């Protein structure tokens, strides 16, 4: 009876695979060597040995550039996913019996960070001091996967199917002005009176904006207002109002926290509900235990944000 011997291909050396991935990501041997802390000759030799193991030409080298071949691109796409899974598996093992530690990267706007996120982050790291919270402050919509972020706190509608969105209580807005401004210019008695006042506007064109105001009784009134200050940051707007710039629609939680007695409520029966706020995170990426703990901690604290706080104090 004849025995058929089947050849087995040995799996490539993972260190060489990791070096190849770094060369592709950095766009060359010199930058990869610097990033890895290795001699350039060692990096070049590792890639050459990997090509011998795979019996394929992975990189196209010229005097100026290093780019992956068709085989190199296919190998990179699959190998990078495999290495990411290995990293996750290693992290799971390390975390099983250890205290929470490691980085959590979050992005949000300045307003959200200062007045919503900061108290929760402070309470979380008090419980888990080995965790490092890294907060990136920006008003733009950041690609979490591309920039290696774990969470984003965002206002507005979300359309990205690659993200999980946990809805949070929406902020309520009210009209505020400095007492000194009202003494000088008078107190509005009706919504229509706002057209006679200087207003601080949010993302408004040509110094004008339309405010749609509601009352607890369910009625709505619309007014076109004018102003000389246009902003994208409510912390900035709050300070301009405190300085006497005029009347502004401000998040009630921010006005109460930052303004105190320096701000007076205008037309206290009227308010406006802001855009939905969500805590978002990648849908398919493995979530480390520290991130799971932060997500649950954040959602528990955020559920205490009261949408009735504004009207109860009116």
C-alpha positions as CSV (number, residue, x, y, z in Angstrom):
1,X,0.0,0.0,0.0
2,X,1.4,3.4,-1.0
3,X,1.5,6.1,1.5
4,X,1.0,9.7,0.2
5,X,3.1,12.3,2.0
6,X,1.4,15.7,2.2
7,X,3.7,18.7,2.5
8,X,3.0,21.1,5.3
9,X,3.8,24.8,5.0
10,X,5.2,26.2,8.2
11,X,3.5,29.3,9.6
12,X,5.6,32.4,9.1
13,X,7.5,33.9,12.0
14,X,5.3,36.4,13.8
15,X,8.1,38.7,14.6
16,X,8.9,39.0,10.9
17,X,5.2,39.5,10.1
18,X,5.1,42.3,12.7
19,X,8.1,44.0,11.1
20,X,6.6,43.7,7.6
21,X,3.4,45.3,8.8
22,X,5.3,48.2,10.3
23,X,7.2,48.7,7.1
24,X,3.9,49.0,5.1
25,X,2.4,51.3,7.8
26,X,5.4,53.6,7.9
27,X,6.0,53.6,4.2
28,X,9.6,52.5,4.3
29,X,12.4,50.6,6.0
30,X,14.1,53.7,7.6
31,X,10.9,54.9,9.3
32,X,9.9,51.4,10.4
33,X,13.4,50.8,11.9
34,X,13.1,54.0,13.8
35,X,9.6,53.2,15.1
36,X,10.7,49.7,16.1
37,X,14.1,50.7,17.6
38,X,16.0,48.3,15.3
39,X,18.8,48.7,12.8
40,X,17.5,49.2,9.2
41,X,19.5,46.2,8.1
42,X,17.7,44.0,10.6
43,X,14.3,45.2,9.3
44,X,15.3,44.6,5.7
45,X,16.7,41.1,6.5
46,X,13.5,40.2,8.4
47,X,11.3,41.1,5.5
48,X,13.5,39.2,3.0
49,X,13.3,36.1,5.2
50,X,9.5,36.5,5.4
51,X,9.4,36.6,1.6
52,X,11.4,33.5,1.5
53,X,9.1,31.7,3.9
54,X,6.1,32.7,1.9
55,X,7.7,32.3,-1.5
56,X,6.3,35.6,-2.6
57,X,7.5,39.0,-3.4
58,X,5.7,41.3,-0.8
59,X,7.3,44.7,-1.4
60,X,8.2,46.8,-4.4
61,X,11.4,48.7,-3.7
62,X,12.7,51.8,-5.5
63,X,15.3,54.3,-4.6
64,X,12.6,56.6,-3.1
65,X,9.6,54.4,-2.1
66,X,8.6,51.1,-0.7
67,X,5.1,49.9,-1.6
68,X,3.4,46.5,-1.2
69,X,2.9,44.3,-4.3
70,X,-0.5,42.7,-5.0
71,X,0.6,39.7,-2.9
72,X,1.9,42.1,-0.2
73,X,-1.3,44.0,0.0
74,X,-3.4,40.9,0.3
75,X,-1.1,39.5,3.0
76,X,-1.0,42.9,4.9
77,X,-4.8,43.1,5.0
78,X,-5.2,39.6,6.5
79,X,-2.1,39.6,8.7
80,X,-3.0,43.0,10.3
81,X,-6.4,41.7,11.3
82,X,-4.8,38.5,12.7
83,X,-2.2,40.4,14.7
84,X,-4.9,42.7,16.1
85,X,-6.8,39.6,17.2
86,X,-3.6,38.2,18.9
87,X,-3.2,41.5,20.7
88,X,-6.8,41.3,21.9
89,X,-6.3,37.7,23.1
90,X,-3.2,38.6,25.0
91,X,-5.0,41.6,26.6
92,X,-7.8,39.4,27.7
93,X,-5.5,37.0,29.5
94,X,-3.6,39.8,31.1
95,X,-6.8,41.5,32.3
96,X,-8.5,38.4,33.8
97,X,-7.1,38.6,37.3
98,X,-5.7,42.1,37.3
99,X,-7.0,45.5,38.3
100,X,-8.3,47.7,35.6
101,X,-5.4,49.5,33.9
102,X,-4.4,51.0,30.6
103,X,-5.6,53.8,28.4
104,X,-9.1,54.8,27.5
105,X,-9.3,57.4,24.6
106,X,-12.4,59.6,24.4
107,X,-13.3,62.4,22.0
108,X,-15.9,65.1,22.5
109,X,-16.5,68.9,22.3
110,X,-15.1,71.3,24.9
111,X,-18.6,72.0,26.3
112,X,-19.4,68.3,26.7
113,X,-16.0,67.6,28.2
114,X,-16.0,70.4,30.8
115,X,-19.6,70.2,32.0
116,X,-20.7,66.6,31.3
117,X,-17.6,64.3,31.0
118,X,-15.2,65.8,33.5
119,X,-17.1,64.9,36.7
120,X,-17.6,61.3,35.5
121,X,-14.0,60.9,34.5
122,X,-12.8,62.2,37.9
123,X,-15.1,59.7,39.7
124,X,-14.0,56.8,37.5
125,X,-10.2,57.3,37.9
126,X,-10.7,57.7,41.7
127,X,-12.0,54.1,41.7
128,X,-9.5,52.9,39.1
129,X,-6.3,54.9,39.4
130,X,-4.3,52.6,37.1
131,X,-6.5,53.6,34.1
132,X,-5.3,56.5,32.0
133,X,-8.1,58.6,30.5
134,X,-7.0,60.5,27.3
135,X,-9.5,63.1,26.2
136,X,-9.3,64.6,22.7
137,X,-11.3,67.9,22.5
138,X,-12.7,68.7,19.1
139,X,-16.0,69.8,17.5
140,X,-15.5,67.7,14.4
141,X,-16.8,64.1,14.0
142,X,-13.7,61.9,14.4
143,X,-13.4,58.5,12.8
144,X,-13.0,56.3,16.0
145,X,-11.5,53.3,14.2
146,X,-9.1,55.3,12.1
147,X,-7.8,57.4,15.0
148,X,-7.8,54.6,17.6
149,X,-10.4,56.1,19.9
150,X,-12.6,54.0,22.3
151,X,-15.5,56.4,22.8
152,X,-17.1,59.6,21.6
153,X,-19.7,61.8,23.3
154,X,-21.6,63.4,20.4
155,X,-24.7,65.5,19.9
156,X,-26.9,65.2,16.9
157,X,-28.1,62.4,14.6
158,X,-25.7,59.5,14.0
159,X,-25.7,57.7,10.7
160,X,-22.5,55.5,11.0
161,X,-23.5,51.8,11.0
162,X,-20.1,50.9,12.4
163,X,-20.8,52.5,15.7
164,X,-23.0,51.6,18.7
165,X,-24.9,54.6,20.0
166,X,-26.2,54.7,23.5
167,X,-28.8,57.5,23.8
168,X,-28.4,59.9,26.7
169,X,-30.8,62.6,28.2
170,X,-30.9,65.6,25.9
171,X,-29.8,68.9,27.2
172,X,-32.5,71.6,27.7
173,X,-31.6,75.2,26.8
174,X,-33.0,78.4,28.2
175,X,-32.5,82.2,27.7
176,X,-30.0,83.9,29.8
177,X,-28.5,87.4,30.2
178,X,-26.3,89.3,32.7
179,X,-28.3,91.3,35.2
180,X,-26.4,94.4,34.2
181,X,-27.4,94.0,30.6
182,X,-31.1,93.7,31.5
183,X,-30.9,96.8,33.7
184,X,-29.5,98.8,30.8
185,X,-31.6,97.4,28.0
186,X,-34.8,96.2,29.7
187,X,-36.2,92.7,30.4
188,X,-38.1,91.0,27.6
189,X,-41.7,90.3,28.5
190,X,-42.7,88.4,25.4
191,X,-40.8,86.3,22.8
192,X,-41.4,89.0,20.2
193,X,-39.4,91.4,22.4
194,X,-36.2,89.5,21.6
195,X,-35.9,91.2,18.2
196,X,-35.1,94.5,20.1
197,X,-32.1,92.9,21.9
198,X,-28.5,91.9,21.1
199,X,-28.2,88.1,21.0
200,X,-25.3,85.7,21.1
201,X,-25.8,83.2,18.3
202,X,-24.8,79.6,17.7
203,X,-23.5,78.7,14.2
204,X,-25.6,81.5,12.6
205,X,-25.0,83.1,9.3
206,X,-24.9,86.8,8.7
207,X,-25.7,87.7,12.3
208,X,-29.2,86.3,12.5
209,X,-30.8,83.1,13.7
210,X,-34.3,81.6,14.2
211,X,-35.1,80.5,17.7
212,X,-38.0,78.0,18.2
213,X,-39.1,78.2,21.8
214,X,-41.5,76.0,23.7
215,X,-43.4,76.3,27.0
216,X,-44.3,73.6,29.6
217,X,-47.9,74.0,28.4
218,X,-46.9,72.7,25.0
219,X,-47.1,75.9,22.9
220,X,-44.3,77.0,20.6
221,X,-43.2,80.4,19.4
222,X,-40.6,81.3,16.7
223,X,-38.6,84.5,16.5
224,X,-35.8,85.8,14.3
225,X,-33.0,87.3,16.5
226,X,-29.9,89.3,15.6
227,X,-26.4,89.6,17.1
228,X,-22.8,90.5,16.6
229,X,-21.3,87.4,18.1
230,X,-21.5,84.0,16.5
231,X,-19.9,80.9,18.2
232,X,-19.5,77.2,18.2
233,X,-18.6,76.8,21.9
234,X,-21.2,77.3,24.6
235,X,-18.5,77.9,27.3
236,X,-17.3,80.8,25.3
237,X,-20.9,82.0,24.7
238,X,-21.6,81.8,28.5
239,X,-18.6,84.0,29.3
240,X,-19.7,86.6,26.6
241,X,-23.1,86.8,28.1
242,X,-21.7,87.2,31.7
243,X,-19.7,90.0,30.2
244,X,-22.8,91.7,29.0
245,X,-22.8,90.8,25.3
246,X,-26.6,90.2,25.2
247,X,-29.1,87.3,25.5
248,X,-28.2,83.7,24.5
249,X,-29.8,80.3,24.4
250,X,-27.5,78.3,26.7
251,X,-27.6,74.7,28.0
252,X,-29.3,75.0,31.4
253,X,-26.8,72.7,33.1
254,X,-23.9,74.9,31.9
255,X,-25.6,78.2,32.8
256,X,-26.4,76.9,36.3
257,X,-22.9,75.6,36.8
258,X,-20.8,78.4,35.2
259,X,-23.1,81.4,35.6
260,X,-24.7,81.2,39.0
261,X,-25.8,84.6,40.1
262,X,-24.0,86.2,37.3
263,X,-26.7,85.1,34.9
264,X,-30.4,85.9,35.0
265,X,-33.1,83.7,33.4
266,X,-35.0,85.5,30.6
267,X,-38.6,84.5,29.7
268,X,-38.5,81.7,32.3
269,X,-41.5,79.8,30.9
270,X,-39.7,79.2,27.6
271,X,-37.1,76.6,26.7
272,X,-35.6,74.6,23.8
273,X,-34.6,70.9,23.8
274,X,-31.2,70.3,22.2
275,X,-30.2,67.6,19.8
276,X,-29.9,64.0,21.0
277,X,-26.7,63.2,22.8
278,X,-25.1,59.7,22.5
279,X,-22.1,57.8,23.8
280,X,-20.8,56.0,20.8
281,X,-18.1,53.3,20.3
282,X,-17.1,50.9,17.5
283,X,-19.6,48.1,17.0
284,X,-17.3,45.2,16.0
285,X,-14.1,45.9,17.9
286,X,-13.2,43.9,21.0
287,X,-13.8,46.0,24.1
288,X,-11.2,45.7,26.9
289,X,-12.5,45.2,30.4
290,X,-11.5,48.7,31.4
291,X,-13.6,50.1,28.6
292,X,-16.6,48.0,29.5
293,X,-16.3,49.2,33.1
294,X,-16.1,52.8,31.9
295,X,-19.0,52.5,29.6
296,X,-21.3,51.1,32.3
297,X,-20.1,53.6,34.8
298,X,-20.7,56.5,32.4
299,X,-24.2,55.4,31.4
300,X,-25.2,54.9,35.1
301,X,-24.0,58.5,35.9
302,X,-25.4,60.0,32.7
303,X,-28.8,58.6,33.4
304,X,-29.0,61.0,36.4
305,X,-28.8,64.0,34.1
306,X,-32.3,65.3,34.6
307,X,-34.3,66.8,31.7
308,X,-36.7,68.2,34.3
309,X,-34.1,70.3,36.1
310,X,-34.6,73.3,33.9
311,X,-38.4,73.6,34.3
312,X,-38.3,72.7,38.0
313,X,-36.1,75.8,38.6
314,X,-38.0,78.1,36.3
